[in-house]
Protein backbone atom coordinates (compact mmCIF):
# COMPACT_ATOMS: atom_id res chain seq x y z
CA UNK A 1 0.00 0.00 0.00
CA UNK A 2 2.70 2.50 1.04
CA UNK A 3 4.85 1.46 -1.90
CA UNK A 4 2.20 2.40 -4.45
CA UNK A 5 1.01 5.58 -2.74
CA UNK A 6 4.41 7.13 -2.09
CA UNK A 7 6.08 5.59 -5.17
CA UNK A 8 9.18 4.38 -3.38
CA UNK A 9 10.93 3.05 -6.49
CA UNK A 10 10.37 6.25 -8.43
CA UNK A 11 11.79 8.25 -5.52
CA UNK A 12 14.69 5.81 -5.02
CA UNK A 13 13.77 4.80 -1.49
CA UNK A 14 12.05 2.00 0.45
CA UNK A 15 9.89 1.51 3.54
CA UNK A 16 12.80 0.77 5.90
CA UNK A 17 14.67 3.89 4.81
CA UNK A 18 11.58 6.07 5.17
CA UNK A 19 10.85 4.75 8.68
CA UNK A 20 14.47 5.32 9.70
CA UNK A 21 14.29 8.87 8.33
CA UNK A 22 11.05 9.53 10.21
CA UNK A 23 12.52 8.35 13.50
CA UNK A 24 15.64 10.45 12.91
CA UNK A 25 13.69 13.65 12.27
CA UNK A 26 11.36 12.99 15.20
CA UNK A 27 14.27 12.66 17.62
CA UNK A 28 15.68 16.00 16.48
CA UNK A 29 12.39 17.89 16.94
CA UNK A 30 10.72 16.02 19.82
CA UNK A 31 11.88 18.72 22.22
CA UNK A 32 8.96 20.88 21.08
CA UNK A 33 6.57 18.70 23.09
CA UNK A 34 8.24 19.89 26.29
CA UNK A 35 9.34 23.41 25.36
CA UNK A 36 6.09 24.62 23.82
CA UNK A 37 3.96 24.08 26.97
CA UNK A 38 6.69 25.59 29.16
CA UNK A 39 6.83 28.76 27.05
CA UNK A 40 3.08 29.21 26.54
CA UNK A 41 2.38 28.56 30.22
CA UNK A 42 4.23 31.81 30.96
CA UNK A 43 1.66 33.56 28.75
CA UNK A 44 -1.29 32.21 30.76
CA UNK A 45 -1.94 29.03 28.75
CA UNK A 46 -2.80 25.75 30.44
CA UNK A 47 0.30 23.51 30.42
CA UNK A 48 -1.52 20.21 29.99
CA UNK A 49 -3.85 21.57 27.34
CA UNK A 50 -0.94 22.92 25.31
CA UNK A 51 0.97 19.65 25.69
CA UNK A 52 -1.93 17.69 24.17
CA UNK A 53 -2.59 20.34 21.53
CA UNK A 54 1.08 20.41 20.54
CA UNK A 55 1.15 16.68 19.93
CA UNK A 56 -2.16 16.54 18.08
CA UNK A 57 -1.41 19.61 15.96
CA UNK A 58 2.01 18.22 15.05
CA UNK A 59 0.58 14.82 14.17
CA UNK A 60 -2.27 16.26 12.09
CA UNK A 61 0.09 18.59 10.20
CA UNK A 62 2.47 15.70 9.50
CA UNK A 63 -0.40 13.52 8.27
CA UNK A 64 -1.59 16.31 5.95
CA UNK A 65 1.93 16.70 4.59
CA UNK A 66 2.13 12.94 4.05
CA UNK A 67 -1.26 12.72 2.31
CA UNK A 68 -1.14 15.87 0.16
CA UNK A 69 2.50 16.92 -0.08
CA UNK A 70 3.54 13.31 -0.47
CA UNK A 71 6.91 14.03 -2.04
CA UNK A 72 7.97 16.06 1.01
CA UNK A 73 9.68 14.17 3.90
CA UNK A 74 9.00 17.01 6.33
CA UNK A 75 8.12 17.16 10.01
CA UNK A 76 5.84 19.92 11.30
CA UNK A 77 5.09 21.27 14.78
CA UNK A 78 4.42 24.57 16.58
CA UNK A 79 7.32 26.84 15.64
CA UNK A 80 9.91 28.21 18.00
CA UNK A 81 10.00 31.98 18.05
CA UNK A 82 6.34 32.64 17.42
CA UNK A 83 5.35 30.68 20.51
CA UNK A 84 7.64 32.97 22.53
CA UNK A 85 6.22 35.99 20.69
CA UNK A 86 2.69 34.96 21.70
CA UNK A 87 3.59 34.19 25.31
CA UNK A 88 5.92 37.08 26.13
CA UNK A 89 4.98 39.70 23.56
CA UNK A 90 1.26 39.33 22.93
CA UNK A 91 -0.02 37.91 26.23
CA UNK A 92 2.41 39.20 28.87
CA UNK A 93 3.53 42.32 27.01
CA UNK A 94 0.33 43.52 25.32
CA UNK A 95 -2.09 42.04 27.85
CA UNK A 96 -4.12 39.83 25.50
CA UNK A 97 -5.62 36.56 26.75
CA UNK A 98 -4.59 33.16 25.33
CA UNK A 99 -7.95 32.92 23.52
CA UNK A 100 -7.41 36.30 21.87
CA UNK A 101 -3.86 35.34 20.89
CA UNK A 102 -5.10 32.08 19.38
CA UNK A 103 -7.61 34.10 17.37
CA UNK A 104 -4.70 36.01 15.84
CA UNK A 105 -2.94 32.73 15.02
CA UNK A 106 -6.12 31.48 13.34
CA UNK A 107 -6.51 34.64 11.21
CA UNK A 108 -2.84 34.58 10.20
CA UNK A 109 -3.20 30.91 9.30
CA UNK A 110 -6.22 31.60 7.10
CA UNK A 111 -4.30 34.42 5.38
CA UNK A 112 -1.38 32.05 4.80
CA UNK A 113 -3.76 29.42 3.42
CA UNK A 114 -5.39 31.86 1.00
CA UNK A 115 -2.04 33.24 -0.17
CA UNK A 116 -0.78 29.69 -0.74
CA UNK A 117 -3.62 29.19 -3.22
CA UNK A 118 -2.69 32.21 -5.34
CA UNK A 119 0.25 33.54 -7.42
CA UNK A 120 0.80 36.08 -4.63
CA UNK A 121 2.84 33.40 -2.88
CA UNK A 122 5.77 33.64 -5.29
CA UNK A 123 5.52 37.44 -5.49
CA UNK A 124 5.75 37.83 -1.72
CA UNK A 125 8.61 35.36 -1.36
CA UNK A 126 10.64 37.17 -4.00
CA UNK A 127 9.79 40.67 -2.77
CA UNK A 128 11.61 40.68 0.57
CA UNK A 129 15.40 41.23 0.39
CA UNK A 130 17.49 38.25 1.45
CA UNK A 131 19.40 40.22 4.09
CA UNK A 132 16.16 41.30 5.79
CA UNK A 133 14.90 37.72 5.89
CA UNK A 134 18.18 36.53 7.41
CA UNK A 135 18.34 39.41 9.89
CA UNK A 136 14.81 38.76 11.06
CA UNK A 137 15.60 35.05 11.48
CA UNK A 138 18.69 35.86 13.53
CA UNK A 139 16.72 38.39 15.57
CA UNK A 140 14.22 35.71 16.50
CA UNK A 141 17.18 33.64 17.63
CA UNK A 142 18.43 36.41 19.92
CA UNK A 143 14.88 36.87 21.24
CA UNK A 144 14.78 33.16 22.08
CA UNK A 145 18.24 33.41 23.65
CA UNK A 146 17.34 36.13 26.14
CA UNK A 147 14.19 34.23 27.14
CA UNK A 148 16.13 30.96 27.40
CA UNK A 149 18.86 32.51 29.56
CA UNK A 150 16.22 33.91 31.92
CA UNK A 151 14.48 30.53 32.17
CA UNK A 152 17.84 28.87 32.84
CA UNK A 153 18.60 31.36 35.61
CA UNK A 154 21.81 32.54 33.93
CA UNK A 155 20.25 35.97 33.36
CA UNK A 156 18.25 37.90 35.96
CA UNK A 157 16.39 41.22 36.17
CA UNK A 158 18.15 44.30 37.53
CA UNK A 159 16.51 47.63 38.52
CA UNK A 160 19.25 49.76 36.92
CA UNK A 161 20.91 47.76 34.13
CA UNK A 162 17.67 45.84 33.44
CA UNK A 163 19.55 42.53 33.14
CA UNK A 164 22.42 41.03 35.11
CA UNK A 165 24.09 37.70 35.83
CA UNK A 166 21.95 35.15 37.62
CA UNK A 167 22.92 32.91 40.52
CA UNK A 168 25.54 30.59 39.05
CA UNK A 169 26.02 29.00 42.47
CA UNK A 170 22.57 27.42 42.20
CA UNK A 171 23.10 23.70 41.38
CA UNK A 172 20.11 23.55 39.00
CA UNK A 173 21.49 26.53 37.05
CA UNK A 174 24.84 24.79 36.74
CA UNK A 175 23.08 21.65 35.52
CA UNK A 176 21.29 23.71 32.89
CA UNK A 177 24.62 25.13 31.70
CA UNK A 178 26.06 21.63 31.47
CA UNK A 179 22.96 20.51 29.55
CA UNK A 180 23.54 23.28 26.99
CA UNK A 181 27.21 22.31 26.55
CA UNK A 182 26.23 18.66 26.21
CA UNK A 183 23.74 19.45 23.44
CA UNK A 184 26.48 21.26 21.52
CA UNK A 185 28.95 18.41 22.01
CA UNK A 186 26.42 15.79 20.89
CA UNK A 187 25.66 17.86 17.79
CA UNK A 188 29.38 18.13 17.03
CA UNK A 189 29.63 14.35 17.37
CA UNK A 190 26.67 14.04 14.96
CA UNK A 191 24.53 12.14 17.49
CA UNK A 192 20.85 12.31 16.57
CA UNK A 193 18.38 13.62 19.12
CA UNK A 194 20.98 15.73 20.94
CA UNK A 195 18.38 18.12 22.34
CA UNK A 196 16.03 15.50 23.72
CA UNK A 197 18.99 13.48 25.07
CA UNK A 198 20.33 16.56 26.86
CA UNK A 199 16.94 17.39 28.34
CA UNK A 200 16.25 13.86 29.62
CA UNK A 201 19.74 13.05 30.94
CA UNK A 202 20.11 16.24 32.95
CA UNK A 203 16.50 16.10 34.14
CA UNK A 204 17.24 12.62 35.52
CA UNK A 205 20.31 14.00 37.29
CA UNK A 206 18.19 16.80 38.77
CA UNK A 207 15.59 14.27 40.00
CA UNK A 208 18.24 12.03 41.56
CA UNK A 209 19.85 14.98 43.34
CA UNK A 210 16.49 16.20 44.61
CA UNK A 211 16.70 19.45 42.63
CA UNK A 212 13.42 18.81 40.80
CA UNK A 213 10.25 16.78 41.44
CA UNK A 214 9.62 13.65 39.39
CA UNK A 215 5.90 13.20 38.63
CA UNK A 216 6.10 9.94 36.71
CA UNK A 217 6.34 8.99 33.05
CA UNK A 218 2.93 7.84 31.87
CA UNK A 219 -0.51 9.16 32.78
CA UNK A 220 -3.87 10.18 31.39
CA UNK A 221 -4.13 12.56 28.44
CA UNK A 222 -4.50 16.17 29.71
CA UNK A 223 -7.79 17.84 28.68
CA UNK A 224 -7.56 20.38 25.85
CA UNK A 225 -8.69 23.51 27.68
CA UNK A 226 -8.01 25.76 24.69
CA UNK A 227 -9.88 23.65 22.14
CA UNK A 228 -11.93 25.96 19.86
CA UNK A 229 -11.65 28.83 22.34
CA UNK A 230 -9.96 31.29 19.95
CA UNK A 231 -11.43 34.81 20.07
CA UNK A 232 -12.05 36.16 16.56
CA UNK A 233 -13.34 39.52 17.77
CA UNK A 234 -10.03 40.59 19.27
CA UNK A 235 -8.05 39.09 16.39
CA UNK A 236 -9.84 41.32 13.88
CA UNK A 237 -9.46 44.51 15.94
CA UNK A 238 -7.14 47.36 14.95
CA UNK A 239 -4.84 46.66 17.88
CA UNK A 240 -4.14 43.16 16.61
CA UNK A 241 -3.10 44.18 13.09
CA UNK A 242 0.63 44.14 13.82
CA UNK A 243 0.32 40.85 15.72
CA UNK A 244 -1.48 39.09 12.86
CA UNK A 245 0.97 40.56 10.36
CA UNK A 246 3.96 39.38 12.40
CA UNK A 247 2.53 35.87 12.72
CA UNK A 248 1.82 35.74 9.00
CA UNK A 249 5.13 37.25 7.95
CA UNK A 250 7.36 35.08 10.11
CA UNK A 251 5.42 31.88 9.39
CA UNK A 252 5.32 32.53 5.65
CA UNK A 253 9.00 33.26 5.20
CA UNK A 254 10.16 30.72 7.79
CA UNK A 255 8.20 28.05 5.92
CA UNK A 256 9.47 29.21 2.53
CA UNK A 257 13.06 29.26 3.79
CA UNK A 258 12.78 25.89 5.49
CA UNK A 259 11.19 24.19 2.50
CA UNK A 260 13.76 25.67 0.13
CA UNK A 261 16.59 24.43 2.35
CA UNK A 262 15.01 21.01 2.65
CA UNK A 263 14.42 20.91 -1.11
CA UNK A 264 18.11 21.53 -1.77
CA UNK A 265 19.09 18.61 0.46
CA UNK A 266 16.42 16.35 -1.08
CA UNK A 267 17.31 17.27 -4.67
CA UNK A 268 13.91 18.87 -5.38
CA UNK A 269 15.34 22.03 -7.01
CA UNK A 270 15.57 22.00 -10.81
CA UNK A 271 18.21 23.66 -13.01
CA UNK A 272 16.21 26.91 -13.07
CA UNK A 273 16.03 27.10 -9.29
CA UNK A 274 12.36 26.13 -9.14
CA UNK A 275 11.31 23.97 -6.21
CA UNK A 276 9.11 21.04 -7.25
CA UNK A 277 5.69 20.82 -5.56
CA UNK A 278 6.44 23.62 -3.08
CA UNK A 279 2.85 24.84 -3.37
CA UNK A 280 1.62 21.52 -1.94
CA UNK A 281 4.02 21.74 0.98
CA UNK A 282 3.08 25.34 1.78
CA UNK A 283 -0.61 24.56 1.59
CA UNK A 284 -0.14 21.61 3.95
CA UNK A 285 1.82 23.86 6.30
CA UNK A 286 -0.87 26.55 6.33
CA UNK A 287 -3.64 24.04 7.01
CA UNK A 288 -1.56 22.80 9.94
CA UNK A 289 -1.45 26.32 11.40
CA UNK A 290 -5.23 26.70 11.17
CA UNK A 291 -5.75 23.29 12.78
CA UNK A 292 -3.25 24.09 15.53
CA UNK A 293 -4.99 27.34 16.49
CA UNK A 294 -8.28 25.48 16.76
CA UNK A 295 -6.72 22.82 18.98
CA UNK A 296 -5.11 25.41 21.25
CA UNK A 297 -1.50 25.97 20.22
CA UNK A 298 0.51 28.52 18.29
CA UNK A 299 1.66 28.62 14.66
CA UNK A 300 2.53 25.21 13.20
CA UNK A 301 5.36 25.26 10.70
CA UNK A 302 7.79 23.03 8.80
CA UNK A 303 10.91 22.20 10.81
CA UNK A 304 14.43 22.71 9.48
CA UNK A 305 15.34 19.62 11.53
CA UNK A 306 13.67 17.65 8.71
CA UNK A 307 17.03 17.88 6.99
CA UNK A 308 18.38 15.23 9.38
CA UNK A 309 15.79 12.72 8.16
CA UNK A 310 16.46 13.60 4.54
CA UNK A 311 20.16 13.00 5.09
CA UNK A 312 19.13 9.59 6.48
CA UNK A 313 17.44 8.82 3.15
CA UNK A 314 13.89 10.14 3.55
CA UNK A 315 12.39 11.15 0.22
CA UNK A 316 8.59 10.89 0.55
CA UNK A 317 5.65 11.73 2.77
CA UNK A 318 6.08 8.35 4.41
CA UNK A 319 8.73 10.04 6.55
CA UNK A 320 6.14 12.63 7.63
CA UNK A 321 3.65 9.86 8.39
CA UNK A 322 6.14 8.15 10.70
CA UNK A 323 6.86 11.44 12.49
CA UNK A 324 3.13 11.99 13.03
CA UNK A 325 2.65 8.49 14.46
CA UNK A 326 5.58 8.97 16.84
CA UNK A 327 4.09 12.26 18.08
CA UNK A 328 0.77 10.53 18.78
CA UNK A 329 2.56 7.81 20.75
CA UNK A 330 3.71 10.48 23.22
CA UNK A 331 0.22 11.61 24.23
CA UNK A 332 0.39 9.77 27.55
CA UNK A 333 3.75 11.25 28.63
CA UNK A 334 2.34 14.42 30.22
CA UNK A 335 3.61 13.52 33.73
CA UNK A 336 7.12 13.32 32.30
CA UNK A 337 6.68 16.71 30.63
CA UNK A 338 5.64 18.33 33.93
CA UNK A 339 8.67 16.78 35.64
CA UNK A 340 11.29 18.42 33.44
CA UNK A 341 13.02 21.32 35.28
CA UNK A 342 12.36 24.59 33.48
CA UNK A 343 16.05 25.46 33.73
CA UNK A 344 16.94 22.42 31.60
CA UNK A 345 14.22 23.36 29.11
CA UNK A 346 15.75 26.84 29.02
CA UNK A 347 19.07 25.33 27.98
CA UNK A 348 17.35 23.70 25.01
CA UNK A 349 15.84 27.06 24.10
CA UNK A 350 19.27 28.71 24.04
CA UNK A 351 20.57 25.86 21.86
CA UNK A 352 17.73 26.45 19.38
CA UNK A 353 18.61 30.16 19.46
CA UNK A 354 22.11 29.32 18.25
CA UNK A 355 20.62 27.59 15.21
CA UNK A 356 18.61 30.71 14.37
CA UNK A 357 21.45 33.20 14.83
CA UNK A 358 23.77 31.45 12.37
CA UNK A 359 21.61 33.00 9.62
CA UNK A 360 23.82 36.09 9.81
CA UNK A 361 26.55 34.34 7.81
CA UNK A 362 24.77 34.99 4.50
CA UNK A 363 23.79 38.63 5.11
CA UNK A 364 25.14 40.99 2.43
CA UNK A 365 27.75 42.60 4.70
CA UNK A 366 29.51 44.49 1.88
CA UNK A 367 26.43 46.69 1.34
CA UNK A 368 25.61 48.59 4.53
CA UNK A 369 22.23 49.66 3.13
CA UNK A 370 21.32 45.96 3.14
CA UNK A 371 23.10 44.82 6.29
CA UNK A 372 22.18 47.72 8.62
CA UNK A 373 18.38 47.10 8.58
CA UNK A 374 19.09 43.38 9.09
CA UNK A 375 21.26 44.12 12.14
CA UNK A 376 18.60 46.53 13.43
CA UNK A 377 16.05 43.71 13.29
CA UNK A 378 18.47 41.44 15.15
CA UNK A 379 19.17 43.77 18.04
CA UNK A 380 15.75 45.38 18.49
CA UNK A 381 13.85 42.11 18.88
CA UNK A 382 15.55 41.08 22.15
CA UNK A 383 16.04 44.65 23.40
CA UNK A 384 12.41 45.69 22.85
CA UNK A 385 11.23 42.20 23.78
CA UNK A 386 9.14 42.12 20.61
CA UNK A 387 9.53 40.31 17.29
CA UNK A 388 6.91 42.57 15.69
CA UNK A 389 8.75 45.75 16.69
CA UNK A 390 11.97 44.37 15.28
CA UNK A 391 10.34 43.58 11.94
CA UNK A 392 8.61 46.97 11.77
CA UNK A 393 11.77 48.97 12.53
CA UNK A 394 13.78 46.92 10.03
CA UNK A 395 11.33 47.63 7.19
CA UNK A 396 10.99 51.31 8.05
CA UNK A 397 14.76 51.80 8.14
CA UNK A 398 15.22 49.81 4.92
CA UNK A 399 12.70 51.98 3.08
CA UNK A 400 14.16 55.22 4.49
CA UNK A 401 17.71 54.25 3.55
CA UNK A 402 16.70 53.37 -0.02
CA UNK A 403 14.86 56.69 -0.43
CA UNK A 404 17.73 58.79 0.93
CA UNK A 405 20.36 56.96 -1.14
CA UNK A 406 18.34 57.32 -4.34
CA UNK A 407 17.84 53.58 -4.74
CA UNK A 408 14.07 53.57 -4.28
CA UNK A 409 13.33 52.80 -7.95
CA UNK A 410 14.48 49.19 -7.70
CA UNK A 411 12.70 48.43 -4.44
CA UNK A 412 9.76 46.03 -4.60
CA UNK A 413 6.36 47.66 -3.85
CA UNK A 414 5.86 45.15 -1.03
CA UNK A 415 8.63 46.89 0.93
CA UNK A 416 6.84 50.24 0.76
CA UNK A 417 3.57 48.61 1.79
CA UNK A 418 5.06 46.88 4.83
CA UNK A 419 7.02 50.00 5.82
CA UNK A 420 3.88 52.13 5.61
CA UNK A 421 1.88 49.64 7.67
CA UNK A 422 4.70 49.59 10.23
CA UNK A 423 4.66 53.38 10.55
CA UNK A 424 0.89 53.33 10.98
CA UNK A 425 1.15 50.61 13.64
CA UNK A 426 3.49 52.78 15.73
CA UNK A 427 1.32 55.85 15.17
CA UNK A 428 -1.83 54.03 16.28
SULPE-V426585 format. One record per backbone hydrogen bond with DSSP energy under -0.5 kcal/mol. CO is the residue of the C=O (numbers start at 1). NH is the residue of the N-H. If there is no record, write none. Layout:
BEGIN
{{CO/NH} {CO/NH}}
END
This chain:
BEGIN
{{1/5} {2/6} {3/7} {3/8} {7/11} {8/13} {9/12} {14/18} {15/19} {16/20} {17/21} {18/22} {19/23} {20/24} {21/25} {22/26} {23/27} {24/28} {25/29} {26/29} {26/30} {27/196} {29/32} {30/33} {31/34} {31/35} {32/36} {34/38} {35/39} {36/40} {37/41} {38/42} {39/42} {40/43} {40/45} {41/44} {46/50} {47/51} {48/52} {49/53} {50/54} {51/55} {52/56} {53/57} {54/58} {55/59} {56/60} {57/61} {58/62} {59/63} {60/64} {61/65} {62/66} {63/67} {64/68} {64/69} {68/70} {69/72} {70/317} {71/73} {72/74} {75/303} {77/301} {79/83} {80/82} {81/85} {82/86} {83/87} {84/88} {84/89} {85/89} {85/90} {86/91} {87/92} {88/93} {89/94} {90/96} {91/95} {97/101} {98/102} {99/103} {99/231} {100/104} {101/105} {102/106} {103/107} {104/108} {105/109} {106/110} {107/111} {108/112} {109/113} {110/114} {111/115} {112/116} {113/117} {114/117} {115/118} {115/121} {118/121} {119/123} {120/124} {121/125} {122/126} {123/127} {124/127} {124/128} {127/129} {129/133} {130/134} {131/135} {132/136} {133/137} {134/138} {135/139} {136/140} {137/141} {138/142} {139/143} {140/144} {141/145} {142/146} {143/147} {144/148} {145/149} {146/150} {147/151} {148/152} {149/153} {149/154} {149/155} {154/166} {156/164} {158/162} {161/163} {162/158} {164/156} {166/168} {167/170} {170/173} {170/174} {171/175} {172/176} {173/177} {174/178} {175/179} {176/180} {177/181} {178/182} {179/183} {180/184} {181/185} {182/186} {183/187} {184/188} {185/189} {186/191} {187/190} {190/192} {191/194} {193/197} {194/198} {195/199} {196/200} {197/201} {198/202} {199/203} {200/204} {201/205} {202/206} {203/207} {204/208} {205/209} {206/211} {206/212} {207/210} {213/215} {217/336} {223/225} {224/227} {226/229} {230/232} {231/235} {232/236} {234/237} {237/240} {238/241} {240/244} {241/245} {242/246} {243/247} {244/248} {245/249} {246/250} {247/251} {248/252} {249/253} {250/254} {251/255} {252/256} {253/257} {254/258} {255/259} {256/260} {257/261} {258/262} {259/263} {260/264} {261/265} {262/266} {263/267} {263/268} {268/270} {268/276} {270/273} {274/270} {274/276} {275/278} {277/280} {277/281} {278/282} {279/283} {280/284} {281/285} {282/286} {283/287} {284/288} {285/289} {286/290} {287/291} {288/292} {289/293} {290/294} {291/295} {292/296} {292/297} {294/228} {299/79} {301/77} {303/306} {304/307} {305/308} {305/309} {306/310} {307/311} {308/312} {309/314} {310/313} {316/319} {316/320} {317/321} {318/322} {319/323} {320/324} {321/325} {322/326} {323/327} {324/328} {325/329} {327/330} {328/331} {330/333} {332/219} {333/337} {334/338} {335/339} {336/339} {336/340} {337/340} {341/344} {341/345} {342/346} {343/347} {344/348} {345/349} {346/350} {347/351} {348/352} {349/353} {350/354} {351/355} {352/356} {353/357} {354/358} {356/359} {357/360} {358/361} {359/362} {360/363} {363/365} {364/367} {366/368} {367/370} {367/371} {368/372} {370/374} {371/375} {372/376} {373/377} {374/378} {375/379} {376/380} {377/381} {378/382} {379/383} {380/384} {381/385} {381/386} {386/390} {387/391} {388/392} {389/393} {390/394} {391/395} {392/396} {393/397} {394/398} {395/399} {396/400} {397/401} {398/402} {399/403} {400/404} {401/405} {402/407} {402/408} {403/406} {407/410} {408/411} {412/415} {412/416} {413/417} {414/418} {415/419} {416/420} {417/421} {418/422} {419/423} {420/424} {421/425} {422/426} {423/427} {424/428}}
END
